Amino acid sequence: MSGNRSPPHWPEHPSRRVPGPPHGYAHAQPPLEDPDLEPRLPRLQRPFGGISERVPGRDDIIKGTDDDAIVSKLSAVDLGYLDDPFVKYFVKRSSRRPPLINRGSYLRTASLDALTEHFIRSTTEESSTPEDSSTSSASSTATSTTTVAQPLAAAMAGQVVKKQIVSLGCGSDTRYFKFKSKGLSVAKYFEIDFQESTGKKAAVVKKNKLFTDVIGDPDLKLGRGGTELYSKDYCLLSGDLREFTSSIVPRLKAQGFDTSLPTLFLSECVLIYIQPDDSDAIVDWVGKNMDASLFVVYEQINPTDAFGAMMLRNLKARQIELPGIHEYPSLKSQEERFLSRGWLAARAVSMNTLLDTLQADEMKRISSLEIFDELEEWHLLAEHYCVAWAYNARAQSAGQDADDRRAQHISLLFNTVRFTDRHQ
Ligand SMILES: C[S@@+](CC[C@H](N)C(=O)[O-])C[C@H]1O[C@@H](n2cnc3c(N)ncnc32)[C@H](O)[C@@H]1O
């Protein structure tokens, strides 16, 4: 977490019962403006002069979701919910968002920041093997890993391990800069998005000293017509995630991506925009090819209740589809997405669960920032977003050394997520 703010703690058992929508609610004025869901339509040059409003394609609309996410994030920064000096560089016209959206942006960012920070900091410690702490809350098949993890974790206690982070559909996210400027970094941080999006990001980063100072590499280079950036520990790549295995993976590898390193894959409002066959291919590839991986997903759920159906109707009116929500509509299915593909452990919680676990002083701080009287809407909204995480580790080869290394990885991954089971 940034500054002196503590990460939210996730209890094992969600205690809040969320009220259903009030009678007639589905017919009321749409209650939410989702930070991700107001795409701006691109203005494109006509080949023979003049500028026209082009009818946007589906991909254009999806790219546009980032514009609203970053405007909402800046609104939360400006009001003091979040501390992030980098966000404003990605926003042309700032706009104060309603309190509901500010809280949503805050909770989403704080939750994923907490997981990222724990990943960066995690080590293999003797006292924190899966055996030492209850994993009963996670839908987990990790029991078979416990016995191998214990002896090695003792031998490797507290070792700092080289790691990577891959941000899928990074948009204008500033996490790399925010963390590194606070002294928290990994061996390599990769970001991937459509070419048009990475082009805009690369231009902002390259021309602002605040960013290049954080990267701190005199050999920082632009590539692919200014749509990619390469440096020692930061790499921005352009590409289509629907071609993950055929196109993205080889290009990641060409930039030093190492399948043997523990790697955090972040999908913050991204996989949901991709057809399940394509997003499943990413989850499959990661689970089968990485020696140790933690996958973190933030996205919408519960599409079939009255509120969820209205959410989808509102999006459809803006030409936005969420193909992933029908395949993974619930917390259970979010976990199954990973467990059915052989991942060792998975857990999904709604944003209400995260909200319930904010520390009292942080809740007090948030509450003091602006008047907020939309509690019922807030809880309904929060019940339609989740954070899911899963981890997996595989042995590269047969033999004791490979088993030991896998056990070390499991210990590290478990240490990353175990904070979610504390403070119940
Ligand atoms: C809602 S934005 C989220 C951006 C960022 N993850 C965040 O939370 O701030 C969704 C992002 O996913 C990207 N995206 C969606 N589908 C993609 C695909 N098939 N290939 C590459 N990027 C994709 C979009 O371009 C957009 O930047």
The ligand as an ORCA input file, in Angstrom:
! r2SCAN-3c Opt
* xyz 0 1
  C     -11.117     -1.054    -18.300
  S      -9.556     -0.853    -18.990
  C      -8.555     -1.263    -17.576
  C      -7.163     -0.732    -17.662
  C      -6.278     -1.096    -16.481
  N      -6.171     -2.515    -16.311
  C      -6.807     -0.460    -15.230
  O      -7.471     -1.142    -14.451
  O      -6.574      0.732    -15.038
  C      -9.441     -2.312    -19.992
  C      -8.153     -2.373    -20.748
  O      -8.012     -3.666    -21.320
  C      -7.489     -3.528    -22.611
  N      -7.861     -4.702    -23.416
  C      -9.082     -5.269    -23.521
  N      -9.042     -6.283    -24.388
  C      -7.766     -6.366    -24.850
  C      -7.109     -7.209    -25.783
  N      -7.753     -8.186    -26.434
  N      -5.792     -7.014    -26.008
  C      -5.118     -6.026    -25.363
  N      -5.696     -5.202    -24.475
  C      -7.006     -5.361    -24.215
  C      -8.142     -2.250    -23.117
  O      -7.466     -1.691    -24.209
  C      -8.106     -1.367    -21.882
  O      -6.922     -0.614    -21.788
*
